[in-house]
């Protein structure tokens, strides 16, 4: 590109670059000598000018020679720098977004918030570890099938598997007292009572009502207590007192088809037993492969309180009580 420039003074101009050359910003292209008596310098060599089609009129006698224009360099555009990314704005609160066809948004209920806080606290505060075992449910299922009708007629409730596991857990806690303990600050507290929490799923979330003094109750008493606590939880009549004071928790994900899981401790307790779905599987029995209704058991425990040997021993005691329910009656 070219540009026309106007000299600030009259004088003799000397071009410093050839016509048609490309110059840089700030480069000197011409010098004007405005000293007295200076004569116009001969123009730099270049292509002959094309004569005008019509004769030019002679300039007036008194006209002063015009100084040659100095081209004004046109600045070339500076290299373009990538635009800085705008500062990221914090995402708006989820609750502030309106619900639509693709999503439904609602505030967490106080109960759900409390459950979340306790679960996160348990993972941050306890050294949780899970050990597994499996149990043959043949004996329990045979007893239920044999005595269910008479049991319901006498007690008004069904004979479920939770009463068997509750009694088996109480017996195992009595034999492995380290699992019936908890940490309070720098103190280890060992419990000598057996209030067992039974996890219940409700529309408002998972609740764990506590069944008191399970060691003093029979199968019918435990089944009635579990049924009443579950009903209160699902009807929203559960109280804080109903949920406090448990020393151990049993949760049964098998009712929803869970095959295996690692349950989370219910603080301040130091252990929880997870039950799972009963499925028929081939197992080895007396040198033969037979089909048995099997269930996986999962014991999550706080390794600060319970060692691996004690955890495995506890789980084996539970399995023995389920596979041979007579042990629960004659305490062996």
LUMVEXFI-840268 format. One record per residue (C-alpha): residue number from 1; residue in three letters; x, y, z. Coordinates in nm, 2 decimals, always signed. Example, Ala and Ser with C-alpha at 12.3 -4.5 7.8 and 13.67 -1.06 7.14 Angstrom:
2
<r pos="1" code="ALA" east="+1.23" north="-0.45" up="+0.78"/>
<r pos="2" code="SER" east="+1.37" north="-0.11" up="+0.71"/>
END
This chain:
332
<r pos="1" code="UNK" east="+0.00" north="+0.00" up="+0.00"/>
<r pos="2" code="UNK" east="+0.11" north="+0.36" up="-0.05"/>
<r pos="3" code="UNK" east="+0.02" north="+0.68" up="+0.13"/>
<r pos="4" code="UNK" east="+0.05" north="+1.05" up="+0.06"/>
<r pos="5" code="UNK" east="+0.25" north="+1.26" up="+0.31"/>
<r pos="6" code="UNK" east="+0.29" north="+1.64" up="+0.34"/>
<r pos="7" code="UNK" east="+0.62" north="+1.79" up="+0.43"/>
<r pos="8" code="UNK" east="+0.62" north="+2.03" up="+0.72"/>
<r pos="9" code="UNK" east="+0.88" north="+2.27" up="+0.56"/>
<r pos="10" code="UNK" east="+1.01" north="+2.36" up="+0.21"/>
<r pos="11" code="UNK" east="+1.36" north="+2.24" up="+0.11"/>
<r pos="12" code="UNK" east="+1.56" north="+1.98" up="-0.08"/>
<r pos="13" code="UNK" east="+1.42" north="+1.62" up="-0.03"/>
<r pos="14" code="UNK" east="+1.65" north="+1.31" up="-0.04"/>
<r pos="15" code="UNK" east="+1.48" north="+0.97" up="-0.07"/>
<r pos="16" code="UNK" east="+1.64" north="+0.70" up="+0.14"/>
<r pos="17" code="UNK" east="+1.46" north="+0.41" up="-0.01"/>
<r pos="18" code="UNK" east="+1.38" north="+0.30" up="-0.37"/>
<r pos="19" code="UNK" east="+1.04" north="+0.36" up="-0.51"/>
<r pos="20" code="UNK" east="+0.81" north="+0.06" up="-0.45"/>
<r pos="21" code="UNK" east="+1.01" north="-0.07" up="-0.17"/>
<r pos="22" code="UNK" east="+0.84" north="-0.20" up="+0.15"/>
<r pos="23" code="UNK" east="+0.94" north="-0.01" up="+0.47"/>
<r pos="24" code="UNK" east="+0.91" north="-0.10" up="+0.83"/>
<r pos="25" code="UNK" east="+0.74" north="+0.10" up="+1.09"/>
<r pos="26" code="UNK" east="+0.96" north="+0.39" up="+1.21"/>
<r pos="27" code="UNK" east="+1.21" north="+0.36" up="+0.92"/>
<r pos="28" code="UNK" east="+1.34" north="+0.69" up="+0.77"/>
<r pos="29" code="UNK" east="+1.22" north="+0.71" up="+0.40"/>
<r pos="30" code="UNK" east="+1.32" north="+1.07" up="+0.32"/>
<r pos="31" code="UNK" east="+1.52" north="+1.37" up="+0.45"/>
<r pos="32" code="UNK" east="+1.44" north="+1.74" up="+0.38"/>
<r pos="33" code="UNK" east="+1.72" north="+2.00" up="+0.37"/>
<r pos="34" code="UNK" east="+1.56" north="+2.33" up="+0.46"/>
<r pos="35" code="UNK" east="+1.89" north="+2.53" up="+0.48"/>
<r pos="36" code="UNK" east="+1.90" north="+2.87" up="+0.29"/>
<r pos="37" code="UNK" east="+2.00" north="+2.84" up="-0.08"/>
<r pos="38" code="UNK" east="+1.94" north="+2.47" up="-0.10"/>
<r pos="39" code="UNK" east="+1.83" north="+2.36" up="-0.45"/>
<r pos="40" code="UNK" east="+1.59" north="+2.08" up="-0.53"/>
<r pos="41" code="UNK" east="+1.78" north="+1.75" up="-0.56"/>
<r pos="42" code="UNK" east="+1.75" north="+1.54" up="-0.87"/>
<r pos="43" code="UNK" east="+1.49" north="+1.28" up="-0.83"/>
<r pos="44" code="UNK" east="+1.59" north="+0.92" up="-0.77"/>
<r pos="45" code="UNK" east="+1.62" north="+0.70" up="-1.08"/>
<r pos="46" code="UNK" east="+1.30" north="+0.54" up="-1.16"/>
<r pos="47" code="UNK" east="+1.05" north="+0.46" up="-1.43"/>
<r pos="48" code="UNK" east="+0.98" north="+0.76" up="-1.67"/>
<r pos="49" code="UNK" east="+0.66" north="+0.93" up="-1.60"/>
<r pos="50" code="UNK" east="+0.38" north="+0.89" up="-1.85"/>
<r pos="51" code="UNK" east="+0.30" north="+1.22" up="-2.02"/>
<r pos="52" code="UNK" east="-0.04" north="+1.37" up="-1.95"/>
<r pos="53" code="UNK" east="-0.28" north="+1.36" up="-2.25"/>
<r pos="54" code="UNK" east="-0.33" north="+1.74" up="-2.24"/>
<r pos="55" code="UNK" east="-0.05" north="+2.00" up="-2.20"/>
<r pos="56" code="UNK" east="-0.01" north="+2.13" up="-1.85"/>
<r pos="57" code="UNK" east="-0.04" north="+2.51" up="-1.79"/>
<r pos="58" code="UNK" east="+0.28" north="+2.68" up="-1.70"/>
<r pos="59" code="UNK" east="+0.31" north="+2.77" up="-1.33"/>
<r pos="60" code="UNK" east="+0.29" north="+3.13" up="-1.23"/>
<r pos="61" code="UNK" east="+0.63" north="+3.31" up="-1.21"/>
<r pos="62" code="UNK" east="+0.60" north="+3.38" up="-0.84"/>
<r pos="63" code="UNK" east="+0.50" north="+3.03" up="-0.74"/>
<r pos="64" code="UNK" east="+0.73" north="+2.86" up="-0.49"/>
<r pos="65" code="UNK" east="+0.84" north="+2.51" up="-0.58"/>
<r pos="66" code="UNK" east="+0.63" north="+2.25" up="-0.39"/>
<r pos="67" code="UNK" east="+0.81" north="+2.01" up="-0.17"/>
<r pos="68" code="UNK" east="+0.78" north="+1.65" up="-0.26"/>
<r pos="69" code="UNK" east="+0.53" north="+1.46" up="-0.04"/>
<r pos="70" code="UNK" east="+0.68" north="+1.23" up="+0.22"/>
<r pos="71" code="UNK" east="+0.48" north="+0.90" up="+0.23"/>
<r pos="72" code="UNK" east="+0.35" north="+0.83" up="+0.57"/>
<r pos="73" code="UNK" east="+0.42" north="+0.47" up="+0.66"/>
<r pos="74" code="UNK" east="+0.11" north="+0.27" up="+0.73"/>
<r pos="75" code="UNK" east="+0.15" north="+0.06" up="+1.05"/>
<r pos="76" code="UNK" east="+0.12" north="-0.31" up="+0.98"/>
<r pos="77" code="UNK" east="-0.11" north="-0.49" up="+1.22"/>
<r pos="78" code="UNK" east="+0.06" north="-0.64" up="+1.52"/>
<r pos="79" code="UNK" east="+0.05" north="-1.02" up="+1.55"/>
<r pos="80" code="UNK" east="-0.29" north="-1.12" up="+1.70"/>
<r pos="81" code="UNK" east="-0.27" north="-1.28" up="+2.04"/>
<r pos="82" code="UNK" east="-0.52" north="-1.54" up="+2.15"/>
<r pos="83" code="UNK" east="-0.80" north="-1.38" up="+2.35"/>
<r pos="84" code="UNK" east="-0.78" north="-1.46" up="+2.71"/>
<r pos="85" code="UNK" east="-1.05" north="-1.69" up="+2.83"/>
<r pos="86" code="UNK" east="-1.32" north="-1.51" up="+3.03"/>
<r pos="87" code="UNK" east="-1.31" north="-1.59" up="+3.40"/>
<r pos="88" code="UNK" east="-1.53" north="-1.90" up="+3.47"/>
<r pos="89" code="UNK" east="-1.84" north="-1.80" up="+3.65"/>
<r pos="90" code="UNK" east="-1.95" north="-2.03" up="+3.94"/>
<r pos="91" code="UNK" east="-2.23" north="-2.26" up="+3.85"/>
<r pos="92" code="UNK" east="-2.56" north="-2.15" up="+3.99"/>
<r pos="93" code="UNK" east="-2.72" north="-2.34" up="+4.28"/>
<r pos="94" code="UNK" east="-2.90" north="-2.64" up="+4.15"/>
<r pos="95" code="UNK" east="-3.21" north="-2.55" up="+4.35"/>
<r pos="96" code="UNK" east="-3.23" north="-2.22" up="+4.16"/>
<r pos="97" code="UNK" east="-3.27" north="-2.39" up="+3.82"/>
<r pos="98" code="UNK" east="-3.63" north="-2.45" up="+3.73"/>
<r pos="99" code="UNK" east="-3.76" north="-2.80" up="+3.67"/>
<r pos="100" code="UNK" east="-3.84" north="-2.90" up="+3.32"/>
<r pos="101" code="UNK" east="-3.93" north="-3.20" up="+3.10"/>
<r pos="102" code="UNK" east="-3.58" north="-3.34" up="+3.12"/>
<r pos="103" code="UNK" east="-3.52" north="-3.29" up="+3.49"/>
<r pos="104" code="UNK" east="-3.69" north="-3.26" up="+3.82"/>
<r pos="105" code="UNK" east="-3.52" north="-3.06" up="+4.10"/>
<r pos="106" code="UNK" east="-3.61" north="-3.05" up="+4.46"/>
<r pos="107" code="UNK" east="-3.44" north="-2.96" up="+4.79"/>
<r pos="108" code="UNK" east="-3.29" north="-3.24" up="+4.99"/>
<r pos="109" code="UNK" east="-3.51" north="-3.33" up="+5.29"/>
<r pos="110" code="UNK" east="-3.36" north="-3.27" up="+5.63"/>
<r pos="111" code="UNK" east="-3.36" north="-3.65" up="+5.68"/>
<r pos="112" code="UNK" east="-3.17" north="-3.71" up="+5.36"/>
<r pos="113" code="UNK" east="-2.92" north="-3.44" up="+5.44"/>
<r pos="114" code="UNK" east="-2.86" north="-3.60" up="+5.78"/>
<r pos="115" code="UNK" east="-2.82" north="-3.94" up="+5.63"/>
<r pos="116" code="UNK" east="-2.56" north="-3.80" up="+5.39"/>
<r pos="117" code="UNK" east="-2.37" north="-3.63" up="+5.66"/>
<r pos="118" code="UNK" east="-2.35" north="-3.94" up="+5.87"/>
<r pos="119" code="UNK" east="-2.24" north="-4.16" up="+5.58"/>
<r pos="120" code="UNK" east="-1.97" north="-3.92" up="+5.48"/>
<r pos="121" code="UNK" east="-1.86" north="-3.88" up="+5.84"/>
<r pos="122" code="UNK" east="-1.83" north="-4.26" up="+5.88"/>
<r pos="123" code="UNK" east="-1.60" north="-4.29" up="+5.58"/>
<r pos="124" code="UNK" east="-1.38" north="-4.00" up="+5.70"/>
<r pos="125" code="UNK" east="-1.36" north="-4.10" up="+6.06"/>
<r pos="126" code="UNK" east="-1.35" north="-4.48" up="+6.06"/>
<r pos="127" code="UNK" east="-1.09" north="-4.72" up="+5.92"/>
<r pos="128" code="UNK" east="-1.35" north="-4.94" up="+5.74"/>
<r pos="129" code="UNK" east="-1.27" north="-5.28" up="+5.60"/>
<r pos="130" code="UNK" east="-1.51" north="-5.55" up="+5.47"/>
<r pos="131" code="UNK" east="-1.48" north="-5.93" up="+5.50"/>
<r pos="132" code="UNK" east="-1.71" north="-6.17" up="+5.32"/>
<r pos="133" code="UNK" east="-1.84" north="-6.52" up="+5.38"/>
<r pos="134" code="UNK" east="-2.13" north="-6.73" up="+5.24"/>
<r pos="135" code="UNK" east="-2.40" north="-6.92" up="+5.42"/>
<r pos="136" code="UNK" east="-2.62" north="-7.21" up="+5.33"/>
<r pos="137" code="UNK" east="-2.98" north="-7.11" up="+5.40"/>
<r pos="138" code="UNK" east="-3.12" north="-7.47" up="+5.37"/>
<r pos="139" code="UNK" east="-3.18" north="-7.52" up="+5.74"/>
<r pos="140" code="UNK" east="-3.35" north="-7.18" up="+5.80"/>
<r pos="141" code="UNK" east="-3.57" north="-7.22" up="+5.49"/>
<r pos="142" code="UNK" east="-3.67" north="-7.57" up="+5.60"/>
<r pos="143" code="UNK" east="-3.77" north="-7.45" up="+5.95"/>
<r pos="144" code="UNK" east="-3.98" north="-7.17" up="+5.80"/>
<r pos="145" code="UNK" east="-4.16" north="-7.40" up="+5.56"/>
<r pos="146" code="UNK" east="-4.23" north="-7.65" up="+5.84"/>
<r pos="147" code="UNK" east="-4.35" north="-7.41" up="+6.11"/>
<r pos="148" code="UNK" east="-4.47" north="-7.10" up="+5.93"/>
<r pos="149" code="UNK" east="-4.84" north="-7.17" up="+5.95"/>
<r pos="150" code="UNK" east="-4.84" north="-7.25" up="+6.32"/>
<r pos="151" code="UNK" east="-4.61" north="-6.96" up="+6.39"/>
<r pos="152" code="UNK" east="-4.84" north="-6.71" up="+6.22"/>
<r pos="153" code="UNK" east="-5.15" north="-6.86" up="+6.39"/>
<r pos="154" code="UNK" east="-5.00" north="-6.82" up="+6.73"/>
<r pos="155" code="UNK" east="-4.81" north="-6.49" up="+6.70"/>
<r pos="156" code="UNK" east="-4.98" north="-6.30" up="+6.42"/>
<r pos="157" code="UNK" east="-4.66" north="-6.24" up="+6.23"/>
<r pos="158" code="UNK" east="-4.46" north="-6.44" up="+5.98"/>
<r pos="159" code="UNK" east="-4.14" north="-6.61" up="+6.07"/>
<r pos="160" code="UNK" east="-3.88" north="-6.43" up="+5.86"/>
<r pos="161" code="UNK" east="-3.51" north="-6.47" up="+5.82"/>
<r pos="162" code="UNK" east="-3.43" north="-6.15" up="+6.02"/>
<r pos="163" code="UNK" east="-3.51" north="-6.30" up="+6.35"/>
<r pos="164" code="UNK" east="-3.27" north="-6.59" up="+6.28"/>
<r pos="165" code="UNK" east="-2.99" north="-6.34" up="+6.19"/>
<r pos="166" code="UNK" east="-3.07" north="-6.12" up="+6.49"/>
<r pos="167" code="UNK" east="-3.03" north="-6.41" up="+6.72"/>
<r pos="168" code="UNK" east="-2.72" north="-6.53" up="+6.54"/>
<r pos="169" code="UNK" east="-2.56" north="-6.18" up="+6.56"/>
<r pos="170" code="UNK" east="-2.64" north="-6.16" up="+6.94"/>
<r pos="171" code="UNK" east="-2.47" north="-6.49" up="+7.00"/>
<r pos="172" code="UNK" east="-2.17" north="-6.39" up="+6.79"/>
<r pos="173" code="UNK" east="-2.14" north="-6.06" up="+6.98"/>
<r pos="174" code="UNK" east="-2.14" north="-6.25" up="+7.31"/>
<r pos="175" code="UNK" east="-1.86" north="-6.47" up="+7.19"/>
<r pos="176" code="UNK" east="-1.66" north="-6.20" up="+7.02"/>
<r pos="177" code="UNK" east="-1.71" north="-5.89" up="+7.24"/>
<r pos="178" code="UNK" east="-1.46" north="-5.68" up="+7.05"/>
<r pos="179" code="UNK" east="-1.72" north="-5.63" up="+6.78"/>
<r pos="180" code="UNK" east="-1.96" north="-5.49" up="+7.04"/>
<r pos="181" code="UNK" east="-1.75" north="-5.19" up="+7.11"/>
<r pos="182" code="UNK" east="-1.70" north="-4.83" up="+7.00"/>
<r pos="183" code="UNK" east="-1.45" north="-4.54" up="+7.03"/>
<r pos="184" code="UNK" east="-1.53" north="-4.23" up="+7.22"/>
<r pos="185" code="UNK" east="-1.24" north="-3.98" up="+7.18"/>
<r pos="186" code="UNK" east="-0.94" north="-4.17" up="+7.32"/>
<r pos="187" code="UNK" east="-1.15" north="-4.43" up="+7.50"/>
<r pos="188" code="UNK" east="-1.26" north="-4.77" up="+7.39"/>
<r pos="189" code="UNK" east="-1.61" north="-4.85" up="+7.52"/>
<r pos="190" code="UNK" east="-1.72" north="-5.21" up="+7.53"/>
<r pos="191" code="UNK" east="-2.09" north="-5.27" up="+7.55"/>
<r pos="192" code="UNK" east="-2.26" north="-5.54" up="+7.75"/>
<r pos="193" code="UNK" east="-2.61" north="-5.50" up="+7.60"/>
<r pos="194" code="UNK" east="-2.75" north="-5.61" up="+7.27"/>
<r pos="195" code="UNK" east="-2.97" north="-5.34" up="+7.11"/>
<r pos="196" code="UNK" east="-2.96" north="-5.43" up="+6.74"/>
<r pos="197" code="UNK" east="-3.04" north="-5.18" up="+6.46"/>
<r pos="198" code="UNK" east="-3.24" north="-5.32" up="+6.16"/>
<r pos="199" code="UNK" east="-3.22" north="-5.11" up="+5.85"/>
<r pos="200" code="UNK" east="-3.56" north="-5.02" up="+5.69"/>
<r pos="201" code="UNK" east="-3.61" north="-4.86" up="+5.35"/>
<r pos="202" code="UNK" east="-3.88" north="-4.59" up="+5.34"/>
<r pos="203" code="UNK" east="-3.99" north="-4.33" up="+5.09"/>
<r pos="204" code="UNK" east="-3.80" north="-4.07" up="+5.29"/>
<r pos="205" code="UNK" east="-3.48" north="-4.27" up="+5.30"/>
<r pos="206" code="UNK" east="-3.30" north="-4.55" up="+5.49"/>
<r pos="207" code="UNK" east="-3.38" north="-4.56" up="+5.86"/>
<r pos="208" code="UNK" east="-3.24" north="-4.79" up="+6.13"/>
<r pos="209" code="UNK" east="-3.48" north="-4.84" up="+6.42"/>
<r pos="210" code="UNK" east="-3.32" north="-5.02" up="+6.71"/>
<r pos="211" code="UNK" east="-3.47" north="-5.34" up="+6.86"/>
<r pos="212" code="UNK" east="-3.39" north="-5.33" up="+7.24"/>
<r pos="213" code="UNK" east="-3.26" north="-5.62" up="+7.45"/>
<r pos="214" code="UNK" east="-3.26" north="-5.88" up="+7.17"/>
<r pos="215" code="UNK" east="-3.08" north="-6.13" up="+7.40"/>
<r pos="216" code="UNK" east="-3.39" north="-6.15" up="+7.61"/>
<r pos="217" code="UNK" east="-3.64" north="-6.20" up="+7.33"/>
<r pos="218" code="UNK" east="-3.76" north="-6.51" up="+7.14"/>
<r pos="219" code="UNK" east="-3.81" north="-6.54" up="+6.77"/>
<r pos="220" code="UNK" east="-4.17" north="-6.42" up="+6.79"/>
<r pos="221" code="UNK" east="-4.08" north="-6.12" up="+7.00"/>
<r pos="222" code="UNK" east="-3.81" north="-6.01" up="+6.76"/>
<r pos="223" code="UNK" east="-4.03" north="-6.05" up="+6.45"/>
<r pos="224" code="UNK" east="-4.30" north="-5.84" up="+6.62"/>
<r pos="225" code="UNK" east="-4.06" north="-5.57" up="+6.72"/>
<r pos="226" code="UNK" east="-3.91" north="-5.55" up="+6.37"/>
<r pos="227" code="UNK" east="-4.26" north="-5.54" up="+6.21"/>
<r pos="228" code="UNK" east="-4.37" north="-5.26" up="+6.44"/>
<r pos="229" code="UNK" east="-4.05" north="-5.06" up="+6.39"/>
<r pos="230" code="UNK" east="-4.08" north="-5.09" up="+6.02"/>
<r pos="231" code="UNK" east="-4.44" north="-4.98" up="+6.02"/>
<r pos="232" code="UNK" east="-4.36" north="-4.67" up="+6.23"/>
<r pos="233" code="UNK" east="-4.07" north="-4.58" up="+5.99"/>
<r pos="234" code="UNK" east="-4.28" north="-4.62" up="+5.68"/>
<r pos="235" code="UNK" east="-4.57" north="-4.42" up="+5.83"/>
<r pos="236" code="UNK" east="-4.35" north="-4.14" up="+5.94"/>
<r pos="237" code="UNK" east="-4.41" north="-4.21" up="+6.31"/>
<r pos="238" code="UNK" east="-4.06" north="-4.30" up="+6.40"/>
<r pos="239" code="UNK" east="-3.89" north="-4.09" up="+6.67"/>
<r pos="240" code="UNK" east="-3.53" north="-4.00" up="+6.73"/>
<r pos="241" code="UNK" east="-3.53" north="-4.22" up="+7.04"/>
<r pos="242" code="UNK" east="-3.63" north="-4.51" up="+6.82"/>
<r pos="243" code="UNK" east="-3.31" north="-4.47" up="+6.62"/>
<r pos="244" code="UNK" east="-3.06" north="-4.41" up="+6.89"/>
<r pos="245" code="UNK" east="-2.85" north="-4.64" up="+7.11"/>
<r pos="246" code="UNK" east="-2.79" north="-4.94" up="+6.88"/>
<r pos="247" code="UNK" east="-2.46" north="-5.14" up="+6.92"/>
<r pos="248" code="UNK" east="-2.47" north="-5.32" up="+6.58"/>
<r pos="249" code="UNK" east="-2.67" north="-5.30" up="+6.26"/>
<r pos="250" code="UNK" east="-2.81" north="-5.55" up="+6.01"/>
<r pos="251" code="UNK" east="-2.91" north="-5.44" up="+5.66"/>
<r pos="252" code="UNK" east="-3.07" north="-5.67" up="+5.41"/>
<r pos="253" code="UNK" east="-3.01" north="-5.56" up="+5.05"/>
<r pos="254" code="UNK" east="-3.12" north="-5.90" up="+4.93"/>
<r pos="255" code="UNK" east="-3.48" north="-5.79" up="+4.95"/>
<r pos="256" code="UNK" east="-3.40" north="-5.57" up="+4.64"/>
<r pos="257" code="UNK" east="-3.19" north="-5.84" up="+4.47"/>
<r pos="258" code="UNK" east="-2.85" north="-5.73" up="+4.58"/>
<r pos="259" code="UNK" east="-2.59" north="-6.01" up="+4.53"/>
<r pos="260" code="UNK" east="-2.30" north="-5.85" up="+4.71"/>
<r pos="261" code="UNK" east="-2.21" north="-5.51" up="+4.87"/>
<r pos="262" code="UNK" east="-2.00" north="-5.34" up="+5.12"/>
<r pos="263" code="UNK" east="-2.23" north="-5.17" up="+5.38"/>
<r pos="264" code="UNK" east="-2.12" north="-4.85" up="+5.56"/>
<r pos="265" code="UNK" east="-2.09" north="-4.85" up="+5.94"/>
<r pos="266" code="UNK" east="-2.36" north="-4.66" up="+6.13"/>
<r pos="267" code="UNK" east="-2.16" north="-4.44" up="+6.38"/>
<r pos="268" code="UNK" east="-2.07" north="-4.48" up="+6.66"/>
<r pos="269" code="UNK" east="-2.11" north="-4.85" up="+6.61"/>
<r pos="270" code="UNK" east="-1.80" north="-5.03" up="+6.49"/>
<r pos="271" code="UNK" east="-1.96" north="-5.30" up="+6.26"/>
<r pos="272" code="UNK" east="-2.25" north="-5.37" up="+6.03"/>
<r pos="273" code="UNK" east="-2.37" north="-5.70" up="+5.87"/>
<r pos="274" code="UNK" east="-2.49" north="-5.70" up="+5.51"/>
<r pos="275" code="UNK" east="-2.73" north="-5.97" up="+5.39"/>
<r pos="276" code="UNK" east="-2.79" north="-6.04" up="+5.03"/>
<r pos="277" code="UNK" east="-3.01" north="-6.23" up="+4.79"/>
<r pos="278" code="UNK" east="-3.06" north="-6.60" up="+4.83"/>
<r pos="279" code="UNK" east="-2.97" north="-6.78" up="+4.51"/>
<r pos="280" code="UNK" east="-2.95" north="-7.15" up="+4.43"/>
<r pos="281" code="UNK" east="-2.59" north="-7.23" up="+4.35"/>
<r pos="282" code="UNK" east="-2.38" north="-7.55" up="+4.31"/>
<r pos="283" code="UNK" east="-2.17" north="-7.62" up="+4.61"/>
<r pos="284" code="UNK" east="-1.95" north="-7.91" up="+4.72"/>
<r pos="285" code="UNK" east="-2.10" north="-8.11" up="+5.01"/>
<r pos="286" code="UNK" east="-1.94" north="-8.43" up="+5.14"/>
<r pos="287" code="UNK" east="-1.75" north="-8.48" up="+4.81"/>
<r pos="288" code="UNK" east="-2.06" north="-8.42" up="+4.60"/>
<r pos="289" code="UNK" east="-2.18" north="-8.12" up="+4.40"/>
<r pos="290" code="UNK" east="-2.52" north="-8.02" up="+4.52"/>
<r pos="291" code="UNK" east="-2.76" north="-7.73" up="+4.46"/>
<r pos="292" code="UNK" east="-2.81" north="-7.52" up="+4.77"/>
<r pos="293" code="UNK" east="-2.98" north="-7.18" up="+4.85"/>
<r pos="294" code="UNK" east="-2.68" north="-6.97" up="+4.93"/>
<r pos="295" code="UNK" east="-2.64" north="-6.62" up="+5.05"/>
<r pos="296" code="UNK" east="-2.33" north="-6.39" up="+5.07"/>
<r pos="297" code="UNK" east="-2.26" north="-6.22" up="+5.40"/>
<r pos="298" code="UNK" east="-2.05" north="-5.90" up="+5.43"/>
<r pos="299" code="UNK" east="-1.92" north="-5.76" up="+5.75"/>
<r pos="300" code="UNK" east="-1.79" north="-5.41" up="+5.74"/>
<r pos="301" code="UNK" east="-1.60" north="-5.31" up="+6.06"/>
<r pos="302" code="UNK" east="-1.38" north="-5.04" up="+6.20"/>
<r pos="303" code="UNK" east="-1.03" north="-5.17" up="+6.19"/>
<r pos="304" code="UNK" east="-0.93" north="-4.93" up="+6.47"/>
<r pos="305" code="UNK" east="-1.14" north="-5.13" up="+6.71"/>
<r pos="306" code="UNK" east="-1.17" north="-5.48" up="+6.55"/>
<r pos="307" code="UNK" east="-0.88" north="-5.69" up="+6.41"/>
<r pos="308" code="UNK" east="-0.92" north="-5.92" up="+6.11"/>
<r pos="309" code="UNK" east="-0.91" north="-6.23" up="+6.32"/>
<r pos="310" code="UNK" east="-1.20" north="-6.11" up="+6.54"/>
<r pos="311" code="UNK" east="-1.40" north="-6.00" up="+6.23"/>
<r pos="312" code="UNK" east="-1.36" north="-6.33" up="+6.06"/>
<r pos="313" code="UNK" east="-1.44" north="-6.52" up="+6.37"/>
<r pos="314" code="UNK" east="-1.75" north="-6.32" up="+6.43"/>
<r pos="315" code="UNK" east="-1.87" north="-6.39" up="+6.07"/>
<r pos="316" code="UNK" east="-1.80" north="-6.76" up="+6.11"/>
<r pos="317" code="UNK" east="-2.01" north="-6.76" up="+6.43"/>
<r pos="318" code="UNK" east="-2.30" north="-6.60" up="+6.24"/>
<r pos="319" code="UNK" east="-2.28" north="-6.85" up="+5.96"/>
<r pos="320" code="UNK" east="-2.27" north="-7.14" up="+6.21"/>
<r pos="321" code="UNK" east="-2.59" north="-7.01" up="+6.38"/>
<r pos="322" code="UNK" east="-2.77" north="-6.99" up="+6.05"/>
<r pos="323" code="UNK" east="-2.66" north="-7.32" up="+5.90"/>
<r pos="324" code="UNK" east="-2.74" north="-7.50" up="+6.23"/>
<r pos="325" code="UNK" east="-3.02" north="-7.30" up="+6.41"/>
<r pos="326" code="UNK" east="-3.02" north="-7.55" up="+6.70"/>
<r pos="327" code="UNK" east="-2.71" north="-7.38" up="+6.82"/>
<r pos="328" code="UNK" east="-2.92" north="-7.06" up="+6.88"/>
<r pos="329" code="UNK" east="-3.15" north="-7.25" up="+7.11"/>
<r pos="330" code="UNK" east="-2.90" north="-7.45" up="+7.31"/>
<r pos="331" code="UNK" east="-2.62" north="-7.18" up="+7.31"/>
<r pos="332" code="UNK" east="-2.33" north="-7.38" up="+7.18"/>
END
